[in-house]
Amino acid sequence: MDETQWYCAKCNEKMTKKKIPTIFMGKIGFEEGYFCPRCKTRFFSEDVVQRSIAAKEVDAEGKLQ
């Protein structure tokens, strides 16, 4: 597990790890990401995007065919 501390690129505030809502093709889900308490910017790690979000995207698009 990556324990690197993230800082917001906009305001340099220390970001916190939390479940962030995602919406894709009308489906609502939650993924662990980083959240800036000051400006509300949200980021996902590359690992989360490649393993979880991309897999759900492929699954959802496959159901359209």
BELLIN-V32908 format. One record per backbone hydrogen bond with DSSP energy under -0.5 kcal/mol. NH is the residue of the N-H (numbers start at 1). CO is the residue of the C=O. Records with the same first field share a line. If there is no record, write none. Layout:
NH: CO / CO
This chain:
3: 1
8: 13
12: 8
15: 6
16: 35
18: 33
20: 31
22: 29
24: 27
27: 24
29: 22
31: 20
33: 18
34: 43
35: 16
36: 41
37: 35
40: 36
43: 34
49: 45
50: 46
51: 47
52: 48
53: 48
54: 49
56: 52
57: 53
58: 54
59: 55
60: 56
61: 57
62: 58
63: 59
64: 61
65: 61 / 62
